[in-house]
Amino acid sequence: MSATMTSVDTSAQDPAPTRGSRLVRPAAAVVSGVLLYLSFPPRPLWWLALPAFALLAWTLYGRRLRAGFGLGYLAGLGFMLPLLIWTGGEVGSFPWLALAAAESVFIGFVGMGMAAVSRLPVWPVWSAAVWILGEGARARVPFGGFPWGKIAFGQADSVFVPLAAVGGTPVLGFAVALCGFGLYEAVRQVVAYRRTHQVSRSAVTAAALTVLVPIAGALAALPLVSDAAEDGTKTVAAIQGNVPRMGLDFNSQRRAVLDNHVKETLKVAADVKAGKVPQPDFVLWPENSSDVDPYRDGDARIVIDEAVKAIGVPTVVGAVVTPDSGPLHNRLIQWDPVKGPGATYDKRHVQPFGEYIPMRSVVRLFNSHVDEVSRDFGPGHKVGLFDLAGTEVGLATCFEAAFDGAVRDPVKAGAELIAVPSNNATFDRSEMTYQQLAMSRVRAVEHSRTVVVPATSGVSAIIRPDGTIVSQTKMFTPDALVAKVPLRTSLTPATRLGALPEGLLALVAVAAIGWVVGRSVSARRRVAS
């Protein structure tokens, strides 16, 4: 029998494991997840995603559905437990373990789907589509979703990253998964040939294509990656005022945080007058740079106004707004040196269990920190777009950088530059800030826009439209970045197509699973007859 890219019939049973082999595949599944984690920043090891997917394919190929779920879940734990450890740094291990366990359930179902479609011809294609279907589900449910850990976000330095401009994070992630699965299929074909000295040319060709097509596609997409200015340049300043101390307790020092950002802005203004740095066209402060509500606290408004007048250009201020009733607002305010506060943007994707507490009475039973969020934040409903000194600046606040639509919407609305004001102070010196910075780098390529990330405690950065970092700060130090950046107006295919590529890949995955179900039903009918 010649080797093909199909597996045994859906009714086939897994071979009976020996005592010594029972833990091999579970261990391999965990290792595949750990390799995925290691492919993420701050490590420049993006290529580890390929052997990770190849190893995952080996663990799942030809498995029964129940085994597929279990192995997928173990891979998820190997991936999510180390990736998300920063979520428990200040509030204990339970939130971290619960989140990792919940996210791993999605990967468990992905493993089940991959085990099923591994029985089909050209299975690497269907398996990669199933992976993207799982990522899409994680990004939407529950509580609005948690896209952290999308494979694309670990590929900011990879050869595949130009594909972000073609179809966004789904196409980029699909290509990486496909190449990894294709590597395993290529190895499988070689092993089959050595055993039988027979080979199916079509299967070998298909295996080669699943490896080579993603690479060729990335090379073909290189012309979409450019940092050339299309509408001139502007000089931008990103302020990092720093916080008095790390952790959740920084919230008790709200006024000190505000004063730090005022002080750093005044320093930039003095450096401009001294000729040390160029005059910025606009200034960006981070999320939570004024947790003192400047609409209600007159003194806070005065010091912000003084800083903005000193620098003399429009400034985006991140504030917590506390109305008399109803939810709080995580708000970005456009502050004019003459007119004062003007246009606003309220964060649309507020963070569950961080900015609001779903099922508060239940969560309280497991974690005493829940009531530190004594009043929930409410989501905004309009796209963030400010006109700053004649430049259309799109806004996505911190956590929103993980959501495809939150970044895409302002670009489609006309943004020439993207700002991602952030606050990572509650996560100490963890990898979280580097993971989020990598998201912004991928977004820069995806939409061909400069991305500026001002963060309260770092890492702040200015990123060119090709994903390269112009300059960045260190963590937990006061600093400011001033740089001339290109403005761009053209739309990449990814921006134009929006969610369509993800939808098509999801349909491919569902169709493949339907194909498996149909074959299984037909096989049972044949047996019954």
ABEGO torsion letter per residue (X at the ends): XBBBABBBBAABBBBBBBAAAAAAAAAAAAAAAAAAAAABOABAAAAAAAAAAAAAAAAABGBBAAAAAAAAAAAAAAAAAAAAAAAAAAAEAAAAAAAAAAAAAAAAAAAAAAAAAAABBGAAAAAAAAAAAAAAAAAAOBGGEBABGBAAAAAAABAAAAAAAAAEAAAAAAAAAAAAAAAAAAAAAAAAAAAAGBBBAAAAAAAAAAAAAAAAAAAAAAAABBABBAAEBBBBBBBBAEBABBEAAAAAAAAAAAAAAAAAAAAAAAAAAAGABBBBABBBBBBGABABBAAABAAAAAAAAAAAAAAGBBBBBBBBBBBABEBBBBBBBBBBAAAEBBBBBBBABBBBGAABBBGAAAAAAABAAAAABABBBBBBABBBBBBBGGBBBBBBBEAAAABAAAAAAAAAAGBABBBBBBBAAAAEABAAAAAAAAAAAAAAAAAGBBBBBBBAAOBBBBBBAAGBBABBBBBGBBBBBBBBBBBBABBBAAAAAEAAAAAAAAAAAAAAAAAAAAAAAAAAAAAAX
